[in-house]
């Protein structure tokens, strides 16, 4: 994560996480460390996976100690192995002890998402189809989780509601139909914004095409209907499929020929990657 993005968009979220864990003081650390003492601790990998979030991990400690240093020979996106030394954190022992859990929470979560995404995106190799995430992210963790998706080889869908027009079933109901929803969106949204519309059947698809939608999301359609839908679109718009996307059915969806496959599971179902901070020693 670049430095400007970190300071402008991530620092306050990291501080919120630290405030959650240290509401007044770290009683345990302050009990055993009475004065500023320098030390180091090792970040160890406990299972194979993709590392993501090393800058965020380091930033947690930097917000507690300006002089913190991190030595590492790996970078985000690298495959790491069980038992591997990932990094060494060097600085104020109080900062290391107080920031340990928060730093690991970010890194384990982000690395888990990157690993899960890598396993999914590998299925799409040698195809035109791109794997997208969704807005089904943990509250206040979106910037970190979407970064992790990119690190794992996936792509980001819109970041938030301000990013683009996406007309889902309830928007369509509120507008009184597919065609009117698209018409109203074209009237209101800036012309540079693409308009995506979610359709559940071929009738809705035809309406969306006639109204000039830029992207068609085929939501929870049968395999047979999706094949027909892709034929109906034929370059008139981009196609995206969504709904119950798993590693098991991903290959079938790719073979249908859609442009994008979006999966909420990338962020809401990825397990953490097991990492730990061990072997603290005084310097």
Protein Blocks (a to p, Z undefined) as FASTA:
>chain_A
ZZklmmmmmmmmmmmmmmmmmmmbcfklmmmmmbdcddddddddfbdcddehklmmmmmm
mmmomkbccddfbdehiacdehiafbdceddfklmmmmmmmmmmmmmmmmmmmmmmmmmm
mmmgoiabdcdddfkdcehilmmmmmmmmmnopacddfblmlpccddfklmmmnopaklm
mmmmmmmmcfklccddddfbfklmmmmmmnopabdcdehiafklmmmmmmmnnopaccdd
eejiafklmmmmmmnopabdcdfklmmmcccdddddehiacZZ
